Amino acid sequence: MSDKFLDGKKNVTIIGAPFSGGQPKGGVDDGPEYLMKAGLAENIEQLGWKTEHNGTLSFPEPAQDPPIGNMKRPRYVADSTKKIYEAVKEAALKKHLPLTIGGDHSIAIGTVAGVQAAHPDACLLWIDAHADLNTPAATESGNLHGCPVSFLLGIDETPEKKEDDVFGWVPHCLDSSRLAYIGLRDVDPFEKQYIRENNVTAYSMHHVDKYGIAKVVEMALEKVNPDGKRPIHLSFDVDAIDPVYAPATGTPVRGGLTWREACYLCEAIAETNNLVAMDLVETNPHLGENDKSINDTVTSGISLVKCALGDTLFNGEESKETVNDAKSNGEESRDTVAETKNNDEESKDTVSQKELPTVNIPLNENRIISTPTWFVEMSDRSTPSGWFS
């Protein structure tokens, strides 16, 4: 948590955004309620953060909302995301960390614009199976949860949009040099072309398997935040995770991040101390086959938030002391190793005669709220082209 960006205070504003207008499947608007009832706020507070939650936003649907070009429900999406923008901007300007709980990923039109209003140089990490980069002209489905990044980059201009500019309020606030994708595995032709031609930082699941999640996160941050001085906005679609671990979502794609890879990613962002905002989107309780699959998805989502906000095996001062002790005893450690090597037999005798010291590790029992059904299963990753190259 950054003193520079958040004034050294641990304040989270939870913004419930139960919006489903960017896609056709019912139930994603219930995501915030399920996450809150599962103890999201309480889990955050256990990490030492103060939470502010003034209920969820409401999104009245217009009486008439005919398509504009390919765009479905454009007025509903435009009006709702503007409301989200205002809420996120207000929280970010107070130097709170806005945690926006969706809802479908079209809400990011509002969340990213709101964060950029307070942190104009913030970089955006988009964790998703999909690039969500289609323009109103390029989208085949017309579902605007697949288009938010194009609006923010300013590549959404079309003749149809100019005729009825309902998205005229959206600032073109994001530069592609400050955007990084992780977890991609279902990308449309236009999106692939744009990513290639504009040299957008993008890591697919092929890269995660080839390099490992730690290296992928490191490379992504080197690209979009090379000097480590930019604030970070983490926008996490649960479909980035393999459906074995998070099945209750609208557009699942097999071959995604494991639960542990997803948690590590969030932990790595927490370690930068630069996180200023987070979105958690596309949890759809209505699409779970049973209570267990719903619980798995909700549990995974809460774990991601906790990891991004600093949850580790050691919480609090003990963690800092352990790290500091390790750093300050570097020379002593090397001397001990050398002495041990020179006195092998004596060392063995000493170990056999003395009791080894014990360390009490304060395990965080709330890390996993309940035992997920996938714990004993194995993720079935798909095999994209070039997987073994």
Beta strands, then each sheet from edge to edge (+ up, - down):
strand 1: 11-17
strand 2: 50-52
strand 3: 97-102
strand 4: 123-127
strand 5: 179-184
strand 6: 201-204
strand 7: 232-237
strand 8: 275-281
sheet 1: 2+ 1+ 3+ 8+ 7+ 4+ 5+ 6+
end
